[in-house]
């Protein structure tokens, strides 16, 4: 169900619904929302303790609207500035889909961003108000921007936009910021700047409220994504292009008004962004819009003269890009491959029958766990969990076994830097009994991951509990800690490590999963638990010193099913792309933060599923999603939370909902593997393919839907996290690995679209399954009790 499908109360497939939205937009039958309507009231099911704007300030925002409508512009400008100054750091609900929608969400932004958007909307609604505001700030804003151009620092431009957004120079600041983002290779961040200056790049949709709806359904969508959804209907595409040219399909009215030279430059840069990302189909769609809207506009050179036509330049970039290699296929040095959790390895492997070497570790049982979903766990054996996720970097395998960190030679399994005696890189000193204290029952199971970046390795170590029912009496801070190892110095600790959370501001806090190294920062999720609730937020540390750089506001709060009378054991991982950090909190919220300062870019809240005693109970297997970070692909964020059966896709720039799945097709999915070639590949008990444009389930192996309580699970059932390459999916289950073509044959339907290759027989070497890693013609299988390394036959034995 695509963007348009979700505007309906029933979930038909996308095809005809997409054409419906194009037709309604083209005919002007859908009214336009500014995106700045103040939304009042919250149903109890949505309640989640956040830094939301209070009722008095909401009333003041409403007064601003009333003052503008009555022509009292000076009073409106003053009051809006007062609200912004006094409400720094607060969130305001920017839009919401009603409770009767198939997947209702509410979208939040910072109050300061909301106020800036409201000022920009005056350009259409109340030009006199915007003119008055600019008369007060333009001179100072222009002077400040001129000073900033000497420093050429992104941080300074962002501060300027927070202070002066709405001034006449806003368009110049956005173009400059976008160019700096391009220079740094932050394609999506640059795209957000250029989209704000490219008319028609985002379209606002709104469907009038139906029976039982409290308010209209509204949101925004990238016009290029809409083109992609409707690509099979040339008549509708032609009509859409024509209406874009005529200006009959409006964009967000808070976008700055720009001259055609700036607009054409922004569209040209969007094409260039897509070429640099390697997405030539999107570049060609953007070129088509550029040709329609600005066919004759020429580039403005620094000398003041005009250069070549923007359309000609965009075509040249696309031709250059056709010979470029896909940069997304590279080595995977952390869980999910890379920071976007969407990386595939390049080489397929057909290993020998017998392993070259093995490495033993602690076998962990899940018998004490209180997850209400019912056994067996998705993609795991009922008797032992698959806790370990090694990574390969160069000629070494790095392992976190919950107590120690090892570096092993990929070819021999010998420990590094010393092969004899076999010593770990780092030893936490924990005993087997200390990994999971059994004074209370447990909710959740431990996971062990590492991240390697350059010549540094990072991991979360310590006791597996992340939320204590009752904290140990001797605890003076966090019992968990972050470790950073310098691999260029034989794994010695980096200065400032290990990092513990100490002091009153960190009371009852523990580190979550493995930290994420980005630039000079080390990003990590932190959980705080008291007697009432669990809260989650993000912190950034300086990776070469351990110094705290920033700590976000609390992003979500609540309780996790089964954790009320148990110690919580969890492993939240962050995702990152182009300047933005994404967190699936598993507490009813997905958040996007600025990597520089931790400020919220957007926050999306959804109703959490409750465990109910119904006559016909639904599958609860989604509650095993304990290691499912957001998967980011270009301008889309894919989310699979542990408190909702659906998988859903959000616009990376705004947080707007693009689509959500039908619950029975996704409830047994616990792994988001990759999004490529129009297909989102997921796994759990089954491998399930979803259409990236619509969220429609394409097919699955084994066929069927998620098992309900008391039903048998799919066979052959997945056992372990699969691995994707450019060509294949390696799907582990008992005694063998199924090898499946990653891309479906879209000319066929259902299971006929799946192409199978010869499976890899493992017999007794993997009767419990395992998490897979493929690298440099090696296949590593992380079973519950050991790491098993298989090599391609052409690799000589040591």
Secondary structure by P-SEA (a helix, b strand, c coil): ccccccccccccccaaaaaaaaaaaaaccbbbbcccccccccccccccccccccaaaaaaaaaaaaaaaacaaaaaaaaaaaaaaaacccccccccccccccbbbbbbccaaaaaaaaaaacccccaaaaaaaaaacaaaaaaaaaaaaaaccaaaaaaaaaccccccaaaaaaaaaaaaaaaacaaaaaaaaaaaaccccbbbbbbcccccccbbbbbcccaaaaaaaacccaaaaaaaaaaaaacccccccccccccaaaaaaaaaaaaaaaaaacaaaaaaaaaaaaaaccccbbbbcccccccccaaaaaaaaaaaaccccccccccccccccccccccccccccccccccccccccbbbbccccccccccccccccccccccbbbbbcccbbbbbcccbbbbbcccccccccccccccccccccccccccccccccccbbbbbbbbbcccbbbbbbcccccccccccccccccccbbbbbccccccccccccccccccccccccccccbbbbcccbbbbbbbbbccccccccccccccccccccccccccccccccccccbbbbbbbbbbbcccbbbbcccccbbbbbccccccccbbbbbbbbccccccccccccccccccccccccccbbbbbccccccccccccccccccccccccccccccccccccccbbbbbccbbbbbccccccccccccccccccccccccccccccbbbbcccccccccccbbbbbcccccccccccccccccbbbbbccccccbbbbbbcccbbbbbcccbbbbbbccccccc
